[in-house]
Amino acid sequence: MEIIKTKIPDLLIIKPDVFEDERGYFFESYNNEKFVKAGIDYKFVQDNESKSQKGVLRGLHFQNPPYAQGKLVRVMKGAVLDVAVDIRKNSPTYGQWASIELSESNKMMYWVPPGFAHGFVTLENNTVFFYKCTNLYNKQSEGSILWNDPDLNIDWIIDNPILSEKDKVSPLFKNFQSKF
């Protein structure tokens, strides 16, 4: 397993060792000891999965303290562009974002720690997205930032995504008051 640092500290790409042969493939998607050594020392308490058609954009979402969530995300089928925005107000990378393509074929994972807004856009039909969370979901603690915020200037690599009503009206980053 290879741990790859991104331009934002604590936001990590995990590239598993994949063993393939004529029967198919095998890889270790989670190993507590290896993750702790990489600095991901969290207990995962909830798993989530979504299925989306091509062009669906979900995000930018987060859970405020005390229900803040770290997420270990991966794609089981299809492909996404996955985006994380640093919303830790005392961080030197506050307001910066990083992205990665996660896919069924590359089998990479993304560690999005607490204090980040997270979102993804699907690049293929019937994409299945899976994530392990470090805290339980709490509706009163949910937050979001507008996906196409001009100050963040995220390159989602698609035009006219399919959005939920909530994601169409999320607040702008300049009006956001971080609790992290």
Secondary structure as UniProt FT lines:
FT   STRAND          2..5
FT   TURN            9..10
FT   STRAND          12..15
FT   STRAND          18..21
FT   TURN            22..23
FT   STRAND          24..27
FT   HELIX           32..37
FT   TURN            38..39
FT   STRAND          46..52
FT   TURN            54..55
FT   STRAND          56..63
FT   TURN            65..66
FT   STRAND          71..77
FT   STRAND          79..86
FT   TURN            89..90
FT   TURN            92..95
FT   STRAND          97..103
FT   TURN            104..106
FT   STRAND          109..112
FT   TURN            114..115
FT   STRAND          116..122
FT   TURN            125..126
FT   STRAND          127..133
FT   HELIX           139..141
FT   STRAND          142..144
FT   TURN            147..148
FT   TURN            150..152
FT   HELIX           165..168
FT   HELIX           173..175
//
